[in-house]
């Protein structure tokens, strides 16, 4: 077949290729358009979040969510708006698609909104009613389940206070202890819960930890003496004076702490140890006072 025949098939005109610059220009236009759509969506979300007219915002978000049912950010914003407007049933319905076990385990924001809905639902009943009792029991089971998750310190703090408010100081203590924090505020709360549960040996241990964190000998002495008081009121006698002595740490040369230890040893019948503490206390009083730290 001749070249002339091929030419007659292709026709007299040949299609010209799009240049590289034209392709780049087209891509740039598409990218700019997508960025502008994203910007407008962000501005719309922000406007819906900031508007003072919640009813208008809720209607707008409802309509928008119908077009983007998989938009989690949009759904969470709607739930927060509904919560703000005290529309608990609607908020629960809108949040339901996101409350899978995986989401509740891994996503703190969803977990927080879910808990807030349960908490508000609980307190919508009279505290004297059977409905409240049933809801409270279920909520405590929820808090016990949450305790096994990798919660933030703030989440544990809130959960522990909620458990205490529902008359479950044992669960509150378990929740706060699982955080493994030893800052002053947490330790004081653990002492409060331990005392409420009658766990004087536990609260004494927390006082001794606070003593180690103290910034002066005077402060350390206060915490140590409170630990001794809890030890003495624990109902235990055997070995508690020696236990307290093991926590003297910075107070090993403090006459007041040694004298208090002697009284504890005498009260628990350990006269030999009491004599040693008395002798150490007198010896420290006769020595020049060390510089305060």
MODELLER restraints for C-alpha pairs under 7 A, 6 or more apart:
rsr = mdl.restraints
at = mdl.atoms
rsr.add(forms.Gaussian(group=physical.xy_distance, feature=features.Distance(at['CA:48:A'], at['CA:57:A']), mean=5.24, stdev=0.5))
rsr.add(forms.Gaussian(group=physical.xy_distance, feature=features.Distance(at['CA:51:A'], at['CA:57:A']), mean=6.87, stdev=0.5))
rsr.add(forms.Gaussian(group=physical.xy_distance, feature=features.Distance(at['CA:54:A'], at['CA:81:A']), mean=6.74, stdev=0.5))
rsr.add(forms.Gaussian(group=physical.xy_distance, feature=features.Distance(at['CA:58:A'], at['CA:78:A']), mean=6.41, stdev=0.5))
rsr.add(forms.Gaussian(group=physical.xy_distance, feature=features.Distance(at['CA:58:A'], at['CA:81:A']), mean=6.66, stdev=0.5))
rsr.add(forms.Gaussian(group=physical.xy_distance, feature=features.Distance(at['CA:61:A'], at['CA:78:A']), mean=6.14, stdev=0.5))
rsr.add(forms.Gaussian(group=physical.xy_distance, feature=features.Distance(at['CA:65:A'], at['CA:74:A']), mean=6.74, stdev=0.5))
rsr.add(forms.Gaussian(group=physical.xy_distance, feature=features.Distance(at['CA:65:A'], at['CA:75:A']), mean=6.85, stdev=0.5))
rsr.add(forms.Gaussian(group=physical.xy_distance, feature=features.Distance(at['CA:75:A'], at['CA:94:A']), mean=6.89, stdev=0.5))
rsr.add(forms.Gaussian(group=physical.xy_distance, feature=features.Distance(at['CA:79:A'], at['CA:91:A']), mean=4.87, stdev=0.5))
rsr.add(forms.Gaussian(group=physical.xy_distance, feature=features.Distance(at['CA:79:A'], at['CA:94:A']), mean=6.37, stdev=0.5))
rsr.add(forms.Gaussian(group=physical.xy_distance, feature=features.Distance(at['CA:79:A'], at['CA:95:A']), mean=6.38, stdev=0.5))
rsr.add(forms.Gaussian(group=physical.xy_distance, feature=features.Distance(at['CA:82:A'], at['CA:88:A']), mean=6.88, stdev=0.5))
rsr.add(forms.Gaussian(group=physical.xy_distance, feature=features.Distance(at['CA:82:A'], at['CA:90:A']), mean=6.82, stdev=0.5))
rsr.add(forms.Gaussian(group=physical.xy_distance, feature=features.Distance(at['CA:82:A'], at['CA:91:A']), mean=5.32, stdev=0.5))
rsr.add(forms.Gaussian(group=physical.xy_distance, feature=features.Distance(at['CA:83:A'], at['CA:91:A']), mean=6.16, stdev=0.5))
rsr.add(forms.Gaussian(group=physical.xy_distance, feature=features.Distance(at['CA:88:A'], at['CA:117:A']), mean=6.72, stdev=0.5))
rsr.add(forms.Gaussian(group=physical.xy_distance, feature=features.Distance(at['CA:92:A'], at['CA:117:A']), mean=6.81, stdev=0.5))
rsr.add(forms.Gaussian(group=physical.xy_distance, feature=features.Distance(at['CA:103:A'], at['CA:110:A']), mean=6.93, stdev=0.5))
rsr.add(forms.Gaussian(group=physical.xy_distance, feature=features.Distance(at['CA:104:A'], at['CA:110:A']), mean=6.33, stdev=0.5))
rsr.add(forms.Gaussian(group=physical.xy_distance, feature=features.Distance(at['CA:104:A'], at['CA:111:A']), mean=4.91, stdev=0.5))
rsr.add(forms.Gaussian(group=physical.xy_distance, feature=features.Distance(at['CA:105:A'], at['CA:149:A']), mean=6.57, stdev=0.5))
rsr.add(forms.Gaussian(group=physical.xy_distance, feature=features.Distance(at['CA:122:A'], at['CA:132:A']), mean=6.10, stdev=0.5))
rsr.add(forms.Gaussian(group=physical.xy_distance, feature=features.Distance(at['CA:122:A'], at['CA:135:A']), mean=5.60, stdev=0.5))
rsr.add(forms.Gaussian(group=physical.xy_distance, feature=features.Distance(at['CA:122:A'], at['CA:136:A']), mean=6.50, stdev=0.5))
rsr.add(forms.Gaussian(group=physical.xy_distance, feature=features.Distance(at['CA:125:A'], at['CA:131:A']), mean=6.55, stdev=0.5))
rsr.add(forms.Gaussian(group=physical.xy_distance, feature=features.Distance(at['CA:125:A'], at['CA:132:A']), mean=5.35, stdev=0.5))
rsr.add(forms.Gaussian(group=physical.xy_distance, feature=features.Distance(at['CA:126:A'], at['CA:132:A']), mean=6.26, stdev=0.5))
rsr.add(forms.Gaussian(group=physical.xy_distance, feature=features.Distance(at['CA:136:A'], at['CA:166:A']), mean=6.87, stdev=0.5))
rsr.add(forms.Gaussian(group=physical.xy_distance, feature=features.Distance(at['CA:140:A'], at['CA:163:A']), mean=6.61, stdev=0.5))
rsr.add(forms.Gaussian(group=physical.xy_distance, feature=features.Distance(at['CA:143:A'], at['CA:159:A']), mean=6.68, stdev=0.5))
rsr.add(forms.Gaussian(group=physical.xy_distance, feature=features.Distance(at['CA:147:A'], at['CA:175:A']), mean=5.82, stdev=0.5))
rsr.add(forms.Gaussian(group=physical.xy_distance, feature=features.Distance(at['CA:153:A'], at['CA:179:A']), mean=6.30, stdev=0.5))
rsr.add(forms.Gaussian(group=physical.xy_distance, feature=features.Distance(at['CA:156:A'], at['CA:175:A']), mean=6.06, stdev=0.5))
rsr.add(forms.Gaussian(group=physical.xy_distance, feature=features.Distance(at['CA:156:A'], at['CA:176:A']), mean=5.87, stdev=0.5))
rsr.add(forms.Gaussian(group=physical.xy_distance, feature=features.Distance(at['CA:156:A'], at['CA:179:A']), mean=7.00, stdev=0.5))
rsr.add(forms.Gaussian(group=physical.xy_distance, feature=features.Distance(at['CA:157:A'], at['CA:176:A']), mean=6.47, stdev=0.5))
rsr.add(forms.Gaussian(group=physical.xy_distance, feature=features.Distance(at['CA:160:A'], at['CA:172:A']), mean=4.07, stdev=0.5))
rsr.add(forms.Gaussian(group=physical.xy_distance, feature=features.Distance(at['CA:160:A'], at['CA:173:A']), mean=6.89, stdev=0.5))
rsr.add(forms.Gaussian(group=physical.xy_distance, feature=features.Distance(at['CA:160:A'], at['CA:175:A']), mean=5.68, stdev=0.5))
rsr.add(forms.Gaussian(group=physical.xy_distance, feature=features.Distance(at['CA:160:A'], at['CA:176:A']), mean=6.09, stdev=0.5))
rsr.add(forms.Gaussian(group=physical.xy_distance, feature=features.Distance(at['CA:161:A'], at['CA:172:A']), mean=6.59, stdev=0.5))
rsr.add(forms.Gaussian(group=physical.xy_distance, feature=features.Distance(at['CA:163:A'], at['CA:169:A']), mean=6.52, stdev=0.5))
rsr.add(forms.Gaussian(group=physical.xy_distance, feature=features.Distance(at['CA:163:A'], at['CA:171:A']), mean=6.33, stdev=0.5))
rsr.add(forms.Gaussian(group=physical.xy_distance, feature=features.Distance(at['CA:163:A'], at['CA:172:A']), mean=5.21, stdev=0.5))
rsr.add(forms.Gaussian(group=physical.xy_distance, feature=features.Distance(at['CA:164:A'], at['CA:172:A']), mean=5.69, stdev=0.5))
rsr.add(forms.Gaussian(group=physical.xy_distance, feature=features.Distance(at['CA:169:A'], at['CA:193:A']), mean=5.99, stdev=0.5))
rsr.add(forms.Gaussian(group=physical.xy_distance, feature=features.Distance(at['CA:169:A'], at['CA:197:A']), mean=7.00, stdev=0.5))
rsr.add(forms.Gaussian(group=physical.xy_distance, feature=features.Distance(at['CA:173:A'], at['CA:190:A']), mean=6.38, stdev=0.5))
rsr.add(forms.Gaussian(group=physical.xy_distance, feature=features.Distance(at['CA:173:A'], at['CA:193:A']), mean=6.10, stdev=0.5))
rsr.add(forms.Gaussian(group=physical.xy_distance, feature=features.Distance(at['CA:184:A'], at['CA:210:A']), mean=6.76, stdev=0.5))
rsr.add(forms.Gaussian(group=physical.xy_distance, feature=features.Distance(at['CA:187:A'], at['CA:206:A']), mean=6.16, stdev=0.5))
rsr.add(forms.Gaussian(group=physical.xy_distance, feature=features.Distance(at['CA:191:A'], at['CA:203:A']), mean=4.78, stdev=0.5))
rsr.add(forms.Gaussian(group=physical.xy_distance, feature=features.Distance(at['CA:191:A'], at['CA:206:A']), mean=6.39, stdev=0.5))
rsr.add(forms.Gaussian(group=physical.xy_distance, feature=features.Distance(at['CA:194:A'], at['CA:200:A']), mean=6.70, stdev=0.5))
rsr.add(forms.Gaussian(group=physical.xy_distance, feature=features.Distance(at['CA:194:A'], at['CA:202:A']), mean=6.39, stdev=0.5))
rsr.add(forms.Gaussian(group=physical.xy_distance, feature=features.Distance(at['CA:194:A'], at['CA:203:A']), mean=5.52, stdev=0.5))
rsr.add(forms.Gaussian(group=physical.xy_distance, feature=features.Distance(at['CA:195:A'], at['CA:203:A']), mean=6.47, stdev=0.5))
rsr.add(forms.Gaussian(group=physical.xy_distance, feature=features.Distance(at['CA:200:A'], at['CA:230:A']), mean=5.15, stdev=0.5))
rsr.add(forms.Gaussian(group=physical.xy_distance, feature=features.Distance(at['CA:200:A'], at['CA:231:A']), mean=6.26, stdev=0.5))
rsr.add(forms.Gaussian(group=physical.xy_distance, feature=features.Distance(at['CA:200:A'], at['CA:233:A']), mean=6.88, stdev=0.5))
rsr.add(forms.Gaussian(group=physical.xy_distance, feature=features.Distance(at['CA:200:A'], at['CA:234:A']), mean=4.96, stdev=0.5))
rsr.add(forms.Gaussian(group=physical.xy_distance, feature=features.Distance(at['CA:201:A'], at['CA:230:A']), mean=6.63, stdev=0.5))
rsr.add(forms.Gaussian(group=physical.xy_distance, feature=features.Distance(at['CA:201:A'], at['CA:231:A']), mean=5.72, stdev=0.5))
rsr.add(forms.Gaussian(group=physical.xy_distance, feature=features.Distance(at['CA:201:A'], at['CA:234:A']), mean=6.03, stdev=0.5))
rsr.add(forms.Gaussian(group=physical.xy_distance, feature=features.Distance(at['CA:203:A'], at['CA:230:A']), mean=6.88, stdev=0.5))
rsr.add(forms.Gaussian(group=physical.xy_distance, feature=features.Distance(at['CA:204:A'], at['CA:227:A']), mean=4.16, stdev=0.5))
rsr.add(forms.Gaussian(group=physical.xy_distance, feature=features.Distance(at['CA:204:A'], at['CA:228:A']), mean=6.88, stdev=0.5))
rsr.add(forms.Gaussian(group=physical.xy_distance, feature=features.Distance(at['CA:204:A'], at['CA:230:A']), mean=5.38, stdev=0.5))
rsr.add(forms.Gaussian(group=physical.xy_distance, feature=features.Distance(at['CA:204:A'], at['CA:231:A']), mean=5.98, stdev=0.5))
rsr.add(forms.Gaussian(group=physical.xy_distance, feature=features.Distance(at['CA:205:A'], at['CA:227:A']), mean=6.90, stdev=0.5))
rsr.add(forms.Gaussian(group=physical.xy_distance, feature=features.Distance(at['CA:207:A'], at['CA:223:A']), mean=5.39, stdev=0.5))
rsr.add(forms.Gaussian(group=physical.xy_distance, feature=features.Distance(at['CA:207:A'], at['CA:224:A']), mean=6.41, stdev=0.5))
rsr.add(forms.Gaussian(group=physical.xy_distance, feature=features.Distance(at['CA:207:A'], at['CA:226:A']), mean=6.63, stdev=0.5))
rsr.add(forms.Gaussian(group=physical.xy_distance, feature=features.Distance(at['CA:207:A'], at['CA:227:A']), mean=5.07, stdev=0.5))
rsr.add(forms.Gaussian(group=physical.xy_distance, feature=features.Distance(at['CA:208:A'], at['CA:223:A']), mean=6.53, stdev=0.5))
rsr.add(forms.Gaussian(group=physical.xy_distance, feature=features.Distance(at['CA:208:A'], at['CA:224:A']), mean=5.79, stdev=0.5))
rsr.add(forms.Gaussian(group=physical.xy_distance, feature=features.Distance(at['CA:208:A'], at['CA:227:A']), mean=6.15, stdev=0.5))
rsr.add(forms.Gaussian(group=physical.xy_distance, feature=features.Distance(at['CA:208:A'], at['CA:247:A']), mean=6.50, stdev=0.5))
rsr.add(forms.Gaussian(group=physical.xy_distance, feature=features.Distance(at['CA:210:A'], at['CA:223:A']), mean=6.47, stdev=0.5))
rsr.add(forms.Gaussian(group=physical.xy_distance, feature=features.Distance(at['CA:211:A'], at['CA:220:A']), mean=4.50, stdev=0.5))
rsr.add(forms.Gaussian(group=physical.xy_distance, feature=features.Distance(at['CA:211:A'], at['CA:223:A']), mean=5.16, stdev=0.5))
rsr.add(forms.Gaussian(group=physical.xy_distance, feature=features.Distance(at['CA:211:A'], at['CA:224:A']), mean=5.97, stdev=0.5))
rsr.add(forms.Gaussian(group=physical.xy_distance, feature=features.Distance(at['CA:212:A'], at['CA:220:A']), mean=7.00, stdev=0.5))
rsr.add(forms.Gaussian(group=physical.xy_distance, feature=features.Distance(at['CA:214:A'], at['CA:220:A']), mean=5.30, stdev=0.5))
rsr.add(forms.Gaussian(group=physical.xy_distance, feature=features.Distance(at['CA:216:A'], at['CA:293:A']), mean=5.36, stdev=0.5))
rsr.add(forms.Gaussian(group=physical.xy_distance, feature=features.Distance(at['CA:217:A'], at['CA:292:A']), mean=6.61, stdev=0.5))
rsr.add(forms.Gaussian(group=physical.xy_distance, feature=features.Distance(at['CA:217:A'], at['CA:293:A']), mean=6.16, stdev=0.5))
rsr.add(forms.Gaussian(group=physical.xy_distance, feature=features.Distance(at['CA:221:A'], at['CA:257:A']), mean=6.61, stdev=0.5))
rsr.add(forms.Gaussian(group=physical.xy_distance, feature=features.Distance(at['CA:228:A'], at['CA:244:A']), mean=6.86, stdev=0.5))
rsr.add(forms.Gaussian(group=physical.xy_distance, feature=features.Distance(at['CA:231:A'], at['CA:240:A']), mean=6.75, stdev=0.5))
rsr.add(forms.Gaussian(group=physical.xy_distance, feature=features.Distance(at['CA:232:A'], at['CA:264:A']), mean=6.97, stdev=0.5))
rsr.add(forms.Gaussian(group=physical.xy_distance, feature=features.Distance(at['CA:237:A'], at['CA:268:A']), mean=5.06, stdev=0.5))
rsr.add(forms.Gaussian(group=physical.xy_distance, feature=features.Distance(at['CA:241:A'], at['CA:261:A']), mean=6.57, stdev=0.5))
rsr.add(forms.Gaussian(group=physical.xy_distance, feature=features.Distance(at['CA:241:A'], at['CA:264:A']), mean=6.13, stdev=0.5))
rsr.add(forms.Gaussian(group=physical.xy_distance, feature=features.Distance(at['CA:241:A'], at['CA:265:A']), mean=5.27, stdev=0.5))
rsr.add(forms.Gaussian(group=physical.xy_distance, feature=features.Distance(at['CA:251:A'], at['CA:257:A']), mean=6.53, stdev=0.5))
rsr.add(forms.Gaussian(group=physical.xy_distance, feature=features.Distance(at['CA:253:A'], at['CA:284:A']), mean=6.15, stdev=0.5))
rsr.add(forms.Gaussian(group=physical.xy_distance, feature=features.Distance(at['CA:254:A'], at['CA:284:A']), mean=6.94, stdev=0.5))
rsr.add(forms.Gaussian(group=physical.xy_distance, feature=features.Distance(at['CA:255:A'], at['CA:281:A']), mean=4.45, stdev=0.5))
rsr.add(forms.Gaussian(group=physical.xy_distance, feature=features.Distance(at['CA:255:A'], at['CA:284:A']), mean=5.74, stdev=0.5))
rsr.add(forms.Gaussian(group=physical.xy_distance, feature=features.Distance(at['CA:255:A'], at['CA:285:A']), mean=6.10, stdev=0.5))
rsr.add(forms.Gaussian(group=physical.xy_distance, feature=features.Distance(at['CA:258:A'], at['CA:277:A']), mean=5.53, stdev=0.5))
rsr.add(forms.Gaussian(group=physical.xy_distance, feature=features.Distance(at['CA:258:A'], at['CA:278:A']), mean=6.90, stdev=0.5))
rsr.add(forms.Gaussian(group=physical.xy_distance, feature=features.Distance(at['CA:258:A'], at['CA:280:A']), mean=6.89, stdev=0.5))
rsr.add(forms.Gaussian(group=physical.xy_distance, feature=features.Distance(at['CA:258:A'], at['CA:281:A']), mean=5.28, stdev=0.5))
rsr.add(forms.Gaussian(group=physical.xy_distance, feature=features.Distance(at['CA:259:A'], at['CA:277:A']), mean=6.50, stdev=0.5))
rsr.add(forms.Gaussian(group=physical.xy_distance, feature=features.Distance(at['CA:259:A'], at['CA:278:A']), mean=5.95, stdev=0.5))
rsr.add(forms.Gaussian(group=physical.xy_distance, feature=features.Distance(at['CA:259:A'], at['CA:281:A']), mean=5.80, stdev=0.5))
rsr.add(forms.Gaussian(group=physical.xy_distance, feature=features.Distance(at['CA:261:A'], at['CA:277:A']), mean=6.58, stdev=0.5))
rsr.add(forms.Gaussian(group=physical.xy_distance, feature=features.Distance(at['CA:262:A'], at['CA:274:A']), mean=4.29, stdev=0.5))
rsr.add(forms.Gaussian(group=physical.xy_distance, feature=features.Distance(at['CA:262:A'], at['CA:277:A']), mean=5.09, stdev=0.5))
rsr.add(forms.Gaussian(group=physical.xy_distance, feature=features.Distance(at['CA:262:A'], at['CA:278:A']), mean=5.81, stdev=0.5))
rsr.add(forms.Gaussian(group=physical.xy_distance, feature=features.Distance(at['CA:263:A'], at['CA:274:A']), mean=6.91, stdev=0.5))
rsr.add(forms.Gaussian(group=physical.xy_distance, feature=features.Distance(at['CA:265:A'], at['CA:271:A']), mean=6.41, stdev=0.5))
rsr.add(forms.Gaussian(group=physical.xy_distance, feature=features.Distance(at['CA:265:A'], at['CA:273:A']), mean=6.34, stdev=0.5))
rsr.add(forms.Gaussian(group=physical.xy_distance, feature=features.Distance(at['CA:265:A'], at['CA:274:A']), mean=4.98, stdev=0.5))
rsr.add(forms.Gaussian(group=physical.xy_distance, feature=features.Distance(at['CA:266:A'], at['CA:274:A']), mean=5.66, stdev=0.5))
